Amino acid sequence: MPQPASKTKKMTTGVSLELPVVQYLDEIANSDDRDRSYVINRIVREHAQSKGTPIPASTKVTKELKKSA
């Protein structure tokens, strides 16, 4: 049976990161069994939350964040 399409809206963008930052992101991604994009999104969401400006999460992300809490 085909999987339903993801309801999460995504946009591809390019950024330049310093090599040590990429290596750090990859270490986190590997240890969490996630991809680099997921880790970057999670870090940005956590940063926004700590600054008092939470970013509305999609249903999928909300469920995953609740699991890790």
Residue pairs with C-beta under 8 A, 6 or more apart in sequence:
6 60
7 58
7 59
7 60
8 58
8 60
8 61
9 58
17 25
22 36
25 36
25 39
25 40
26 36
28 34
28 39
29 35
29 36
29 38
29 39
32 38
32 39
41 61
42 65
44 55
45 54
45 55
45 57
45 61
45 65
48 54
48 55
49 55
57 65
